[in-house]
């Protein structure tokens, strides 16, 4: 491998454990390097080039999974209050954002919602999730119901499309998932919300709802059903939001011992 040559190791039979650690530590793509390096060292061992199988000492590195983007109640309050609901586009955007933020509906499902999916008498929204193909029935919250009613009565343009949400300008057509992401981003920017590395599409609003539900001690299984997750394994992701629960699992750091304790004491003595 080129990594060994760059480390000035030209004889494969002379590779030592410290050389493996050196090459691994200097590489910036440790996740992909691990498998390649193990296979290479295992081959050298089987071919008799190396006396010992050094593949077993290659560290394992898991791909870091980022914590989902969420926003505070203050930030979502700014987001909603900054939308001009006197305008048709504002009525539409307000209703779309509430569906994602209050009911956790995916952007792909929001744009596929039909007027016939709305039952004002029973106060429910019924649709089939495009991602899972599983039917979903969600109870209306008062503010969501009022926002959709307002949009239908004085915001939605006349069109032959059955979709609930229609573009505000010609050519009139159903809004797209990309349009939903763009309008959320636009309203966040208008409200002065600093993203600080966070995503700001419909998924971020879904995760914000999940975060709020978990912080209110809503059982994980209830959160799963509200968000329309079928796989019970998805509940493990909600643990990332439960900061107080995670704090209760923290273990005390054990005192230093053995060679490491001697190393630390020597370092302190050298100061």
C-alpha positions, 0 to 999 in steps of 0.5 A: 500500500502507498501508505507504507511507502509514504511512511518510508516502509519499503519492505513488506516483511519488515512491517511491525505493529507500530507501523500499522498504528502509524499508517492508520493514525495518519490516514484521514479516511479511517472508516474505509481504510480499516477494511482495506488494511485488514485485507492487505495484512491478512494476505501478507500473512497467508502468503508467508510474507509476514510471520504474524497476522497483523490484521487483528490489530487494525482498530475498528472505527464506526462511521459517526452518525450525526445527531438530527437537527432540531430547533427550540420552541423559541425558534419555531415560534419565530418561524411561525410568527414571521409568516404573513398569513394575510397572503395566499402563499403565506396561508399555504406555507403556514399550514405546510410548516404546521403539518411537519412541526405539529404532526410530524408528517414527511414532506413527501407525504405533505405534497401528496395530501389530497383534499379528500384526505382531510375530514373536518367533521372527525378532525382527522387526516388519513393518508398512506405514507409514500415511504412505507406504504403504511396507512396513517391516521392523525388527529387534528390539532386545533391550530393545524385544523384552523390553518388548513381551513383558512388556506382552503377558504381563501388561499388555495387557487382554483385548479383541477388538481386534487392535491391539497397544496398548490403553487401560488403562481402560474403555472398552477400545479401541486407543490413538490418536496423540494419546494417544501424544503425551500419554503421552510429555509426561506421562512427560517432565514426571514425569521433570523434563525441561525442554522448553526450547522443544522439542516432546516427542511421538513425532516428537521421539523419532524425531529424537532417534534420528536425532541419535544415529545421525548422531553415531555416524557412521551413513551418512545413507542408513542413517538414512533407511532406519531411519526409513522415509523413501523420498525421498532428499532427506530426508537433507538434514535429517539434516545439521542434526544433524551438528554436527561435520561442519558445523564442518568446513565453516565458512569464515573470515570475509574481512577487511573491504574497500571502503566497509564497511572505511572505515565500520568504521574510522570507527566504531572511530575515533569510540570 
